[in-house]
Amino acid sequence: MCLSWRVPQDVRGPLSVSVALCTHNGAEFVREQVESVLSQTAPPQEIVLSDDDSHDDTVAIVRELVDEYRAQGGVISFTVLENRPALGVAGNFAQAIAGCTGDLIALSDQDDVWHAERLEVVARYFAEHPDVILVHGDARLIDGHGDPIGRTLFGSLRISGRERRQIDRGSAIHTLIRRNVITGATTVFRRDLVSEALPIPPGWIHDEWFGIIAAMVGRVAIVPGCLVDYRQHDSNQIGVEVVTPTVALRKLREPRAERNRKLLIRAQSLADRLHGAGSRIDQRYARIVAEKVEHERFRLALPVRRVRRIVPVLVSLARGEYRRYSVGFRDAVRDLVQPT
């Protein structure tokens, strides 16, 4: 269950906020989302819309809403970037983020709904926690009609108490090196992070990449409560997959080589960024990232025959490598069972 969050009436965050709004054929839901952005108790100073080759009225709807807001006395900078052809989700968000000028950058999907106090709460949090470079949080899941579906984002992601504690005490890297628990729809970060995180390497989604870089540059934090209604519908580009027994069985039957190859490439790109020229990333994390690379290299190199995987996987599991660098016992089982 999402806890409620009360905002003191006399608090307004001094930090300017840009909204990086990314769209693709989002006419069905984008009006409700943009209306929720423009009706914030602490409105943003800027919206950068990056549209990925929409063939509907998405951009026109957003323009209309911004024009109405300005006609009613609202002051906001508005930039439209239109991509032909489409850049894809990560590239589209990278372009929107690069165009933002505010102190804080709030990521926005085209189909969610922000609670009215979202930006106010987040701006206050950043003002009170100068060491925090990125925040994210839970969200209420809603359906295509906007009705709650009885689950929250964190509940669906099965974020454990251990993972919450690691993030809360400033050790988010130990969670994020294993798996991503940061969802872009709930994410806001300081613009200082942009120079470290861009460009986004191939194979990474924007939110997971910005999250893990933030964990190595500053501190990642969870803002209490639910400040976003996260919509789940048939046209989601990225949604929440609930791991039912059927889903788990399907994953065990998937060929493993391509997935493990991608995991190794991703880990290596993280190591490359860590050692890049001019990087401000804390070099204390070099060992963690190097061991992550070696773990993914080990997984990719496992024998084709399942019976020959048993001993090396069990040894790695006993050493704690699956717990530190993968999703524990679950990934060990995948490596034992999945066909090559």
Rosetta silent file (secondary structure, phi, psi, omega in degrees, C-alpha in Angstrom):
SEQUENCE: MCLSWRVPQDVRGPLSVSVALCTHNGAEFVREQVESVLSQTAPPQEIVLSDDDSHDDTVAIVRELVDEYRAQGGVISFTVLENRPALGVAGNFAQAIAGCTGDLIALSDQDDVWHAERLEVVARYFAEHPDVILVHGDARLIDGHGDPIGRTLFGSLRISGRERRQIDRGSAIHTLIRRNVITGATTVFRRDLVSEALPIPPGWIHDEWFGIIAAMVGRVAIVPGCLVDYRQHDSNQIGVEVVTPTVALRKLREPRAERNRKLLIRAQSLADRLHGAGSRIDQRYARIVAEKVEHERFRLALPVRRVRRIVPVLVSLARGEYRRYSVGFRDAVRDLVQPT
SCORE:     score description
SCORE:     0.000 S_00000001
   1 L     0.000  140.384  177.736    0.000    0.000    0.000 S_00000001
   2 L   -84.284  132.344  176.867    1.217    3.527   -0.788 S_00000001
   3 L   -80.912  149.349  176.574    1.439    5.860    2.173 S_00000001
   4 L   -77.626  160.038 -177.182    0.032    9.375    1.923 S_00000001
   5 L  -137.471  120.081 -179.264    2.393   12.343    2.046 S_00000001
   6 L   -97.833  131.851 -179.896    1.455   15.739    3.441 S_00000001
   7 L   -99.269  124.435  175.324    3.261   18.815    2.113 S_00000001
   8 L   -54.978  136.914 -173.688    3.738   21.740    4.527 S_00000001
   9 L   -67.989  -22.730 -174.571    1.720   24.643    3.161 S_00000001
  10 L   -98.484   13.876 -176.141    4.522   27.186    3.526 S_00000001
  11 L  -108.430  127.879  170.775    7.167   25.242    1.595 S_00000001
  12 L  -134.520  126.581 -177.286    8.074   25.872   -2.043 S_00000001
  13 L   -66.265  135.830 -179.790   11.229   24.395   -3.486 S_00000001
  14 L   -80.408   -9.417 -176.031   13.779   26.983   -4.720 S_00000001
  15 L   -84.392  136.681  177.571   15.140   24.668   -7.398 S_00000001
  16 L   -76.908  148.085 -174.450   13.936   25.076  -10.969 S_00000001
  17 E  -125.295  130.153  170.823   12.386   22.001  -12.569 S_00000001
  18 E  -107.862  144.706  176.013   12.388   20.812  -16.171 S_00000001
  19 E  -109.468  120.986  175.419   10.119   18.036  -17.389 S_00000001
  20 E   -94.500   99.182 -175.299   11.560   15.671  -20.008 S_00000001
  21 E  -101.657  121.155 -179.978    8.393   14.426  -21.709 S_00000001
  22 E  -114.631  135.972 -175.425    8.771   11.648  -24.280 S_00000001
  23 E  -134.985  157.625  171.826    5.981   10.575  -26.590 S_00000001
  24 L  -161.371  106.740 -178.886    5.159    8.166  -29.391 S_00000001
  25 L    48.356   53.296 -174.228    1.607    7.948  -30.713 S_00000001
  26 L  -106.936   22.096 -173.857    0.320    8.910  -27.287 S_00000001
  27 L   -58.111  -29.503 -175.907   -2.795   10.879  -28.161 S_00000001
  28 L   -63.931  -36.984 -172.974   -5.061    8.595  -26.135 S_00000001
  29 L  -119.949  -12.978 -168.991   -3.522    9.436  -22.761 S_00000001
  30 H   -65.371  -29.831  179.942   -1.143   12.392  -23.160 S_00000001
  31 H   -59.358  -48.439 -178.107   -3.765   15.056  -22.405 S_00000001
  32 H   -63.306  -38.326  179.329   -4.382   13.717  -18.901 S_00000001
  33 H   -65.836  -49.162 -177.601   -0.661   13.442  -18.218 S_00000001
  34 H   -65.853  -36.955  175.457    0.206   16.968  -19.381 S_00000001
  35 H   -60.097  -38.288  179.014   -2.748   18.412  -17.475 S_00000001
  36 H   -70.302  -29.536  176.429   -1.388   16.771  -14.326 S_00000001
  37 H   -70.986  -44.206 -176.222    2.044   18.299  -15.007 S_00000001
  38 H   -76.402  -15.069  179.787    0.681   21.789  -15.557 S_00000001
  39 L  -101.413   18.437  177.774   -1.574   21.661  -12.479 S_00000001
  40 L   -62.741  146.824  176.910    1.229   20.931  -10.023 S_00000001
  41 L   -65.383  -26.464  172.048    1.178   22.879   -6.755 S_00000001
  42 L  -125.195   87.177 -171.654    4.762   23.853   -7.625 S_00000001
  43 L   -63.593  152.242  175.909    4.646   23.991  -11.456 S_00000001
  44 L   -71.747  159.526  177.743    7.733   23.235  -13.557 S_00000001
  45 L   -92.749  -12.038 -174.232    9.548   26.042  -15.322 S_00000001
  46 E  -154.460  141.605  167.947   10.162   24.056  -18.503 S_00000001
  47 E  -123.409  127.111  172.069    8.803   21.202  -20.600 S_00000001
  48 E  -112.075  111.030  179.814   10.991   19.605  -23.261 S_00000001
  49 E   -96.349  120.555  174.585    8.855   17.378  -25.468 S_00000001
  50 E  -115.133  113.782 -175.462   10.737   14.825  -27.542 S_00000001
  51 E  -106.260  131.884 -175.314    8.381   13.006  -29.884 S_00000001
  52 E  -100.735   78.661  170.717    9.395    9.779  -31.586 S_00000001
  53 L    57.862   47.124  176.904    7.768    9.827  -35.018 S_00000001
  54 L   -70.111  144.155  176.903    4.133   10.045  -33.870 S_00000001
  55 L  -117.699   23.613  175.803    1.493    9.692  -36.553 S_00000001
  56 L  -126.735 -157.708 -174.481   -1.394   10.945  -34.443 S_00000001
  57 L   -94.445   20.587 -175.535   -2.235   14.230  -32.669 S_00000001
  58 H   -52.607  -55.586 -175.600    0.158   13.780  -29.745 S_00000001
  59 H   -64.750  -41.265 -179.949    2.282   16.874  -30.373 S_00000001
  60 H   -61.601  -38.744  179.548   -0.728   19.044  -31.288 S_00000001
  61 H   -64.440  -44.018 -179.612   -2.472   18.102  -28.029 S_00000001
  62 H   -66.069  -43.010  177.420    0.551   19.064  -25.934 S_00000001
  63 H   -57.466  -45.117 -178.670    0.959   22.358  -27.829 S_00000001
  64 H   -60.731  -44.105 -179.002   -2.717   23.155  -27.238 S_00000001
  65 H   -66.326  -40.544  178.334   -2.472   22.491  -23.508 S_00000001
  66 H   -66.238  -40.711  177.595    0.671   24.623  -23.111 S_00000001
  67 H   -61.679  -42.003  177.720   -0.962   27.461  -25.078 S_00000001
  68 H   -64.001  -40.555  179.291   -4.026   27.304  -22.824 S_00000001
  69 H   -62.022  -44.219  178.775   -1.815   27.321  -19.735 S_00000001
  70 H   -66.588  -38.298  179.713    0.029   30.409  -20.954 S_00000001
  71 H   -63.564  -26.252  179.328   -3.242   32.136  -21.886 S_00000001
  72 L   -90.852    8.920  176.708   -4.371   31.691  -18.289 S_00000001
  73 L   100.861   -0.969  178.574   -1.223   33.405  -17.002 S_00000001
  74 L   -72.409  144.948 -179.971    1.059   30.430  -16.609 S_00000001
  75 L  -116.160  119.401 -179.574    4.739   30.945  -17.385 S_00000001
  76 L  -157.285  139.746  173.377    6.633   28.022  -18.835 S_00000001
  77 E   -82.813  140.109 -175.940    9.358   27.390  -21.394 S_00000001
  78 E  -138.467  122.894  179.452    8.323   24.855  -24.024 S_00000001
  79 E  -123.567  135.674  177.587   10.542   23.079  -26.539 S_00000001
  80 E  -117.150  127.548  176.607    9.415   20.505  -29.105 S_00000001
  81 E  -120.927  121.615 -176.804   11.851   18.050  -30.682 S_00000001
  82 E  -115.803  127.680 -174.402   10.422   15.782  -33.377 S_00000001
  83 E  -104.777  124.806  173.495   12.275   12.697  -34.557 S_00000001
  84 L  -135.960  105.532    3.225   11.989   11.261  -38.056 S_00000001
  85 L   -80.646  179.915 -179.348   12.774    8.359  -37.889 S_00000001
  86 L   -65.833  147.797  178.254   12.195    7.344  -34.295 S_00000001
  87 L   -91.057  -16.492 -172.415   15.166    7.146  -31.935 S_00000001
  88 L    91.177  165.619 -172.246   13.708    4.468  -29.659 S_00000001
  89 H   -57.961  -53.405 -176.693   12.861    4.832  -25.978 S_00000001
  90 H   -64.017  -44.352  179.879   16.380    5.380  -24.607 S_00000001
  91 H   -65.590  -37.361  178.942   17.430    7.700  -27.444 S_00000001
  92 H   -64.332  -45.924  178.398   14.235    9.704  -27.197 S_00000001
  93 H   -66.835  -38.603  178.231   14.682   10.267  -23.472 S_00000001
  94 H   -58.870  -40.821  179.500   18.380   11.072  -23.932 S_00000001
  95 H   -66.692  -43.476  178.793   17.424   13.813  -26.384 S_00000001
  96 H   -63.412  -44.198 -179.407   14.773   15.266  -24.091 S_00000001
  97 H   -62.106  -43.617 -179.419   17.100   15.183  -21.094 S_00000001
  98 H   -62.106  -27.380 -179.289   19.911   16.879  -23.009 S_00000001
  99 L   -84.473   -6.716 -177.215   17.527   19.718  -23.900 S_00000001
 100 L   -81.556  145.592 -178.077   16.521   20.455  -20.296 S_00000001
 101 L  -120.334   -4.954 -176.895   17.974   23.466  -18.473 S_00000001
 102 L   -72.149  165.970  175.879   16.413   23.255  -14.985 S_00000001
 103 L   -64.905  -36.409  178.641   18.227   22.404  -11.764 S_00000001
 104 E  -118.810  145.438  178.351   16.117   19.257  -11.549 S_00000001
 105 E  -121.615  118.951  178.951   14.929   17.069  -14.415 S_00000001
 106 E  -102.043  124.074  179.133   11.733   15.071  -13.976 S_00000001
 107 E   -80.390  138.868 -177.526   11.181   12.229  -16.419 S_00000001
 108 E  -135.127  123.050  168.650    7.673   11.948  -17.815 S_00000001
 109 L   -78.273  173.711 -176.020    6.019    9.192  -19.785 S_00000001
 110 L   -90.391   -8.704 -167.795    3.071   10.095  -22.002 S_00000001
 111 L  -127.897   12.293  179.732    0.425    8.025  -20.279 S_00000001
 112 L   -97.930 -174.874  175.628    0.741    8.426  -16.511 S_00000001
 113 E  -139.055  123.419  177.957   -0.846   10.884  -14.080 S_00000001
 114 E   -86.265  139.894  170.877    1.139   12.905  -11.546 S_00000001
 115 L   -69.574  147.463 -169.031   -0.311   13.657   -8.138 S_00000001
 116 L   -57.339  -31.223 -174.779   -0.662   17.417   -7.716 S_00000001
 117 L   -93.925    6.634 -171.741    2.043   17.722   -5.061 S_00000001
 118 H   -54.943  -57.133 -175.684    4.663   15.585   -6.799 S_00000001
 119 H   -66.473  -31.488  177.764    7.134   18.270   -7.873 S_00000001
 120 H   -64.617  -46.436  178.909    6.674   20.189   -4.646 S_00000001
 121 H   -61.884  -46.147 -175.873    7.553   17.171   -2.550 S_00000001
 122 H   -67.357  -43.094  179.319   10.529   16.251   -4.713 S_00000001
 123 H   -61.701  -39.640  177.458   11.958   19.791   -4.879 S_00000001
 124 H   -63.291  -42.543 -178.380   11.733   20.021   -1.093 S_00000001
 125 H   -61.180  -45.750  178.740   13.479   16.675   -0.733 S_00000001
 126 H   -62.838  -40.343 -179.901   16.384   17.750   -2.924 S_00000001
 127 H   -62.913  -34.037 -177.391   16.674   21.057   -1.051 S_00000001
 128 H   -87.961  -13.448 -178.052   16.887   19.222    2.267 S_00000001
 129 L  -130.397   78.154 -175.421   19.278   16.513    1.011 S_00000001
 130 L   -64.728  -15.978  178.720   22.076   18.168   -0.995 S_00000001
 131 L   -84.650  -10.308 -179.096   23.989   14.880   -1.255 S_00000001
 132 E   -84.379  129.713 -179.102   21.130   13.205   -3.132 S_00000001
 133 E  -108.227  -21.040  179.114   21.523   13.305   -6.916 S_00000001
 134 E  -147.475  136.817  173.934   18.552   11.137   -7.964 S_00000001
 135 E  -123.486  150.803  172.587   15.249   10.217   -6.366 S_00000001
 136 E  -145.757  179.962 -177.613   12.630    7.704   -7.364 S_00000001
 137 E  -167.925 -174.867  178.553    9.666    6.152   -5.613 S_00000001
 138 E   -78.968  169.254  178.001    6.671    3.902   -5.538 S_00000001
 139 E  -151.077  152.050  173.765    3.603    4.424   -7.712 S_00000001
 140 E   -86.117  129.818  179.218    0.005    3.339   -7.776 S_00000001
 141 E   -84.848  131.571  178.266   -0.731    1.123  -10.770 S_00000001
 142 E  -125.239  161.794  179.466   -3.798    2.079  -12.796 S_00000001
 143 L   -93.859 -172.205 -177.379   -5.440    0.586  -15.857 S_00000001
 144 L   -63.205  -20.061  178.832   -6.244    2.165  -19.214 S_00000001
 145 L   -93.484   -1.529 -179.007   -9.328    3.821  -17.727 S_00000001
 146 L    88.639    8.983 -178.796   -7.384    5.345  -14.846 S_00000001
 147 L   -91.355  138.058  177.091   -8.766    2.962  -12.232 S_00000001
 148 E   -59.101  140.775 -179.433   -6.440    1.484   -9.579 S_00000001
 149 E  -105.312   10.918  172.245   -5.689   -2.178  -10.228 S_00000001
 150 E    85.452   12.885  178.685   -4.879   -2.988   -6.621 S_00000001
 151 E  -134.986  159.979  173.031   -1.100   -3.111   -6.870 S_00000001
 152 E  -112.737  164.576  179.766    1.815   -0.773   -6.437 S_00000001
 153 H   -61.875  -50.707 -178.487    4.983   -0.507   -8.497 S_00000001
 154 H   -62.009  -37.634  177.929    7.300   -1.612   -5.685 S_00000001
 155 H   -64.054  -40.463 -179.780    5.023   -4.527   -4.873 S_00000001
 156 H   -68.759  -34.911  178.745    5.053   -5.672   -8.489 S_00000001
 157 H   -78.986   -8.376 -179.318    8.851   -5.348   -8.670 S_00000001
 158 L    55.183   47.626  177.384    9.143   -7.338   -5.437 S_00000001
 159 L   -69.957  122.826 -174.662   11.606   -4.888   -3.936 S_00000001
 160 L   -82.654  165.370  175.204   12.915   -6.574   -0.807 S_00000001
 161 H   -61.729  -36.065  178.284   13.572   -5.063    2.590 S_00000001
 162 H   -62.885  -43.690  179.536   17.285   -5.646    2.015 S_00000001
 163 H   -65.606  -41.420  176.939   17.179   -3.667   -1.223 S_00000001
 164 H   -60.436  -42.899 -178.902   15.273   -0.823    0.435 S_00000001
 165 H   -65.225  -40.142  178.450   17.820   -0.698    3.259 S_00000001
 166 H   -60.694  -44.019  179.371   20.748   -0.622    0.823 S_00000001
 167 H   -67.133  -44.746 -176.473   19.230    2.328   -1.010 S_00000001
 168 H   -62.833  -31.096 -178.312   18.215    4.143    2.178 S_00000001
 169 L   -96.485   14.141  174.018   21.727    3.964    3.620 S_00000001
 170 L    85.803   17.921 -179.597   23.394    5.244    0.461 S_00000001
 171 L  -117.443   43.456 -177.054   24.502    1.900   -0.971 S_00000001
 172 L   -60.169  -26.199 -178.310   22.150    1.721   -3.957 S_00000001
 173 H   -57.536  -33.334 -176.658   24.981    0.387   -6.127 S_00000001
 174 H   -72.156  -22.925  172.338   24.733   -2.979   -4.351 S_00000001
 175 H   -85.200  -47.080 -172.106   21.101   -3.302   -5.444 S_00000001
 176 H   -72.542  -22.369  177.066   21.430   -1.789   -8.914 S_00000001
 177 L   -71.341  -20.713  178.744   24.461   -3.872   -9.891 S_00000001
 178 L   -88.912  -46.629 -178.254   22.173   -6.896   -9.484 S_00000001
 179 L  -163.738  159.175  179.103   18.995   -5.559  -11.110 S_00000001
 180 L   -86.902  132.169  174.673   17.223   -2.320  -11.857 S_00000001
 181 L  -123.235   10.908 -177.950   14.531   -1.163   -9.406 S_00000001
 182 L  -103.185  123.848 -179.782   14.321    2.438  -10.664 S_00000001
 183 L  -106.449  127.743 -174.543   11.392    3.301  -12.918 S_00000001
 184 H   -56.382  -34.053 -177.929   11.726    6.400  -15.077 S_00000001
 185 H   -61.853  -19.417  179.834    8.109    7.475  -14.501 S_00000001
 186 H  -109.698    7.250 -167.720    8.959    8.137  -10.832 S_00000001
 187 L  -100.055  136.046  171.393   12.469    9.531  -11.352 S_00000001
 188 E  -135.603  139.656  179.706   13.835   13.050  -10.853 S_00000001
 189 E  -143.392  162.298  176.818   17.535   13.927  -10.827 S_00000001
 190 E   -73.086  145.408 -178.366   19.870   16.895  -10.656 S_00000001
 191 H   -63.900  -21.259  177.165   21.043   18.225  -14.002 S_00000001
 192 H   -57.246  -25.969 -177.536   24.644   17.696  -12.800 S_00000001
 193 H   -70.990  -23.687 -171.542   24.098   13.999  -13.483 S_00000001
 194 H   -60.808  -43.625 -176.647   23.590   14.537  -17.214 S_00000001
 195 H   -63.846  -27.544  178.458   27.240   15.127  -18.086 S_00000001
 196 H   -83.196  -34.123 -170.230   28.180   11.808  -16.450 S_00000001
 197 H   -90.322  -30.786  179.991   25.320    9.716  -17.813 S_00000001
 198 L   -88.312  143.920   -2.705   25.061   10.820  -21.440 S_00000001
 199 L   -76.942  159.182  177.248   25.424    9.243  -23.908 S_00000001
 200 L   -83.870  124.433 -178.501   23.490    6.119  -22.928 S_00000001
 201 L   -67.582  155.379  175.587   25.326    3.003  -24.174 S_00000001
 202 L   -56.676  143.290  177.311   23.517    0.486  -26.390 S_00000001
 203 L    93.890  -12.463  179.321   21.552   -2.128  -24.477 S_00000001
 204 L  -104.718  145.274  169.856   20.616    0.129  -21.571 S_00000001
 205 L   -91.585  151.143 -172.204   17.264    1.808  -20.901 S_00000001
 206 H   -54.818  -44.533 -173.560   17.444    5.434  -19.762 S_00000001
 207 H   -70.210  -42.318 -179.573   16.167    4.941  -16.209 S_00000001
 208 H   -67.833  -35.830  179.430   18.378    1.995  -15.284 S_00000001
 209 H   -69.686  -48.357  178.353   21.466    3.692  -16.770 S_00000001
 210 H   -61.788  -35.961 -179.826   20.880    7.032  -15.046 S_00000001
 211 H   -64.357  -46.998 -176.106   20.128    5.170  -11.820 S_00000001
 212 H   -73.499  -33.237  174.427   23.322    3.146  -11.695 S_00000001
 213 H   -66.482  -41.458  177.638   25.498    6.103  -12.738 S_00000001
 214 H   -59.266  -38.216 -178.953   23.815    8.226  -10.051 S_00000001
 215 H   -67.114  -20.498  179.290   24.621    5.546   -7.475 S_00000001
 216 H  -101.184   -6.741  179.095   28.313    5.866   -8.356 S_00000001
 217 H  -104.592  -41.606 -177.971   28.374    9.669   -8.498 S_00000001
 218 L  -143.964 -135.292 -179.534   26.246   10.681   -5.526 S_00000001
 219 E  -123.325  138.476  175.436   23.394    9.231   -3.536 S_00000001
 220 E  -101.043  140.271 -177.800   20.144    7.694   -4.745 S_00000001
 221 E  -137.895  157.179  175.394   17.101    7.980   -2.517 S_00000001
 222 E  -104.193  123.145  175.324   13.494    6.813   -2.350 S_00000001
 223 E   -82.525  128.176 -177.233   10.884    9.513   -1.765 S_00000001
 224 E   -62.556  154.615  174.784    8.176    8.111    0.533 S_00000001
 225 E    84.051  178.701  176.175    4.654    7.604   -0.694 S_00000001
 226 E  -109.188  119.641 -178.809    3.116    7.348   -4.151 S_00000001
 227 E  -113.780    1.781 -178.312    3.338   10.523   -6.230 S_00000001
 228 E  -138.876  140.426  165.889    2.518    9.001   -9.618 S_00000001
 229 E   -96.093  115.014 -172.454   -0.277    6.880  -11.043 S_00000001
 230 E   -98.892  110.929 -171.052    1.590    4.504  -13.357 S_00000001
 231 E   -83.462  133.658  175.948   -0.677    3.369  -16.163 S_00000001
 232 L  -114.020  122.840 -178.226   -0.612   -0.203  -17.442 S_00000001
 233 L  -153.803  175.614 -172.924   -2.272   -0.835  -20.801 S_00000001
 234 L   -66.010  -21.065 -175.038   -1.867   -2.805  -24.011 S_00000001
 235 L  -102.331   10.561  177.747    0.254   -0.120  -25.715 S_00000001
 236 L   -54.832  129.915  171.322    2.893    0.335  -22.990 S_00000001
 237 L   -74.692  -37.615  174.737    6.380    0.621  -24.486 S_00000001
 238 L  -139.062  123.881  179.869    7.774   -0.370  -21.096 S_00000001
 239 L  -131.688 -165.871  179.719    5.524   -1.668  -18.337 S_00000001
 240 L  -102.830  121.739  177.022    5.597   -3.809  -15.215 S_00000001
 241 L   -97.794  116.741  177.289    5.752   -7.552  -15.757 S_00000001
 242 L   -79.455  126.407 -176.142    4.332   -9.494  -12.834 S_00000001
 243 L   -83.633   86.161  174.096    6.381  -12.663  -12.349 S_00000001
 244 L   -81.958  167.225  175.394    3.651  -15.290  -12.143 S_00000001
 245 H   -55.018  -36.186  179.422    4.488  -19.017  -12.160 S_00000001
 246 H   -65.857  -43.043  178.549    3.643  -19.042  -15.871 S_00000001
 247 H   -64.126  -43.032  179.834    6.029  -16.152  -16.572 S_00000001
 248 H   -61.387  -41.333  178.986    8.770  -17.806  -14.507 S_00000001
 249 H   -65.650  -39.400  177.922    8.369  -21.058  -16.428 S_00000001
 250 H   -61.244  -41.975 -179.413    8.514  -19.206  -19.745 S_00000001
 251 H   -64.758  -34.448  179.194   11.778  -17.531  -18.714 S_00000001
 252 H   -69.171  -21.955 -179.365   13.294  -20.893  -17.804 S_00000001
 253 H   -91.883   -8.855 -178.372   12.547  -22.149  -21.307 S_00000001
 254 L   -74.093  142.392  173.408   14.123  -19.194  -23.105 S_00000001
 255 L   -59.227  141.174 -171.179   17.562  -19.693  -24.708 S_00000001
 256 L   -95.400  -23.256 -169.070   20.209  -18.227  -22.455 S_00000001
 257 H   -61.896  -47.068 -176.012   23.123  -17.325  -24.727 S_00000001
 258 H   -66.238  -42.253  178.981   21.770  -14.093  -26.229 S_00000001
 259 H   -62.840  -46.276 -179.052   20.529  -12.746  -22.897 S_00000001
 260 H   -67.038  -33.031  175.624   23.809  -13.505  -21.150 S_00000001
 261 H   -63.616  -41.755  178.980   25.775  -11.973  -24.005 S_00000001
 262 H   -65.873  -38.524  178.864   23.770   -8.756  -23.609 S_00000001
 263 H   -63.552  -38.130  178.031   24.332   -8.745  -19.852 S_00000001
 264 H   -67.491  -43.526  179.534   28.089   -8.982  -20.401 S_00000001
 265 H   -60.986  -42.501  178.799   28.070   -6.177  -22.968 S_00000001
 266 H   -62.412  -45.668 -179.688   26.094   -3.975  -20.571 S_00000001
 267 H   -62.488  -39.990  179.970   28.473   -4.678  -17.689 S_00000001
 268 H   -66.457  -38.222  178.361   31.487   -3.930  -19.879 S_00000001
 269 H   -65.780  -31.671  175.696   29.999   -0.617  -21.029 S_00000001
 270 H   -67.488  -42.074  176.904   29.558    0.327  -17.380 S_00000001
 271 H   -62.946  -40.337  179.280   33.216   -0.468  -16.709 S_00000001
 272 H   -62.614  -41.733  179.545   34.227    1.592  -19.744 S_00000001
 273 H   -67.083  -36.672  179.452   32.256    4.599  -18.483 S_00000001
 274 H   -59.110  -36.997 -175.832   33.769    4.247  -15.027 S_00000001
 275 L  -101.106    9.903 -178.680   37.260    4.585  -16.482 S_00000001
 276 L   -66.314  156.056 -179.361   36.398    7.171  -19.135 S_00000001
 277 L   -61.898  131.592  176.487   38.376   10.368  -19.494 S_00000001
 278 L    77.166    7.034 -177.727   37.165   13.080  -17.127 S_00000001
 279 L   -67.938  137.932  175.648   34.783   10.783  -15.275 S_00000001
 280 L   -97.600    5.199 -177.879   33.717   11.911  -11.801 S_00000001
 281 L   -65.049  134.087 -177.433   32.460    8.444  -10.914 S_00000001
 282 L   -60.844  120.440 -176.266   33.838    7.278   -7.561 S_00000001
 283 H   -71.661   -6.587  174.012   36.661    4.837   -8.312 S_00000001
 284 H   -61.544  -23.438 -177.102   35.807    2.881   -5.153 S_00000001
 285 H   -86.776   -0.101 -178.149   33.215    1.161   -7.320 S_00000001
 286 H   -59.969  -41.324 -179.832   35.794   -0.101   -9.804 S_00000001
 287 H   -65.101  -42.401 -179.925   36.137   -3.439   -7.995 S_00000001
 288 H   -60.893  -46.014 -178.056   32.375   -3.978   -7.845 S_00000001
 289 H   -67.935  -40.904  178.966   31.978   -3.278  -11.553 S_00000001
 290 H   -61.899  -40.745  179.057   34.997   -5.406  -12.486 S_00000001
 291 H   -69.762  -32.417  174.734   33.605   -8.329  -10.502 S_00000001
 292 H   -63.158  -43.917  177.742   30.223   -7.826  -12.177 S_00000001
 293 H   -59.133  -46.899 -178.447   31.932   -8.080  -15.580 S_00000001
 294 H   -64.879  -36.330  178.856   33.702  -11.281  -14.544 S_00000001
 295 H   -64.609  -44.057  179.853   30.475  -12.756  -13.192 S_00000001
 296 H   -69.991  -31.090  175.698   28.644  -12.116  -16.472 S_00000001
 297 H   -67.006  -40.210  176.688   31.609  -13.504  -18.427 S_00000001
 298 H   -61.083  -44.157 -177.832   31.454  -16.647  -16.284 S_00000001
 299 H   -64.983  -42.054 -179.933   27.716  -17.038  -16.945 S_00000001
 300 H   -64.662  -32.747 -174.954   28.111  -16.629  -20.692 S_00000001
 301 L   -87.033    3.032  179.922   30.911  -19.221  -20.777 S_00000001
 302 L   -59.726  147.272 -175.885   28.949  -21.946  -18.979 S_00000001
 303 L   -60.695  155.929  177.279   28.942  -25.262  -20.872 S_00000001
 304 L   -65.277  -45.217 -179.365   26.243  -26.123  -23.373 S_00000001
 305 L   -72.610  128.208 -175.681   25.384  -29.361  -21.594 S_00000001
 306 H   -60.270  -40.352 -176.586   23.307  -28.668  -18.494 S_00000001
 307 H   -61.229  -30.649  179.851   24.920  -31.423  -16.425 S_00000001
 308 H   -80.092   -8.727  176.951   28.321  -29.779  -16.858 S_00000001
 309 H   -84.590  -19.241 -168.828   26.963  -26.478  -15.520 S_00000001
 310 H   -58.341  -52.450 -175.448   26.008  -27.901  -12.143 S_00000001
 311 H   -63.718  -52.277 -178.401   29.375  -27.755  -10.368 S_00000001
 312 H   -62.098  -36.649  179.335   30.505  -24.268  -11.541 S_00000001
 313 H   -67.257  -43.244  179.478   27.077  -22.739  -10.846 S_00000001
 314 H   -65.178  -36.857  177.257   26.907  -24.270   -7.366 S_00000001
 315 H   -64.353  -46.444  178.883   30.440  -23.083   -6.584 S_00000001
 316 H   -63.131  -38.866  178.282   29.612  -19.547   -7.723 S_00000001
 317 H   -63.882  -42.770  179.733   26.384  -19.659   -5.731 S_00000001
 318 H   -65.745  -32.038  179.015   28.260  -20.790   -2.603 S_00000001
 319 L   -75.913   -8.640  179.272   30.757  -17.954   -3.027 S_00000001
 320 L    86.861    8.056 -176.308   27.891  -15.453   -2.978 S_00000001
 321 H   -69.709  -36.293  177.084   28.514  -14.238   -6.529 S_00000001
 322 H   -68.263  -33.839  178.798   24.940  -14.821   -7.651 S_00000001
 323 H   -71.269  -36.737 -176.604   23.682  -12.947   -4.595 S_00000001
 324 H   -82.859  -32.456 -169.190   26.012   -9.975   -5.162 S_00000001
 325 H  -124.762   -1.380  173.748   25.881   -9.660   -8.960 S_00000001
 326 L  -139.226 -172.236 -178.542   22.689  -11.405  -10.112 S_00000001
 327 L   -89.299   51.588  170.128   19.223  -12.043   -8.735 S_00000001
 328 H    58.445 -139.423 -174.864   20.491  -14.749   -6.392 S_00000001
 329 H   -59.256  -33.617 -178.472   19.165  -18.292   -6.467 S_00000001
 330 H   -61.238  -43.362  178.916   16.667  -17.435   -9.213 S_00000001
 331 H   -72.547  -31.682  176.268   19.407  -16.603  -11.731 S_00000001
 332 H   -62.841  -41.918  177.836   21.420  -19.643  -10.679 S_00000001
 333 H   -63.501  -41.328  177.755   18.432  -21.822  -11.533 S_00000001
 334 H   -58.390  -44.271 -178.331   18.088  -20.057  -14.889 S_00000001
 335 H   -67.114  -27.151  178.263   21.722  -20.783  -15.680 S_00000001
 336 H   -78.914  -35.226 -168.272   21.249  -24.441  -14.774 S_00000001
 337 H   -99.843  -38.405 -172.188   17.989  -24.993  -16.641 S_00000001
 338 L   -61.495  142.031  173.791   17.807  -22.686  -19.661 S_00000001
 339 L   -70.965  154.139  179.322   18.778  -24.119  -23.044 S_00000001
 340 L   -75.854    0.000    0.000   21.755  -22.560  -24.765 S_00000001
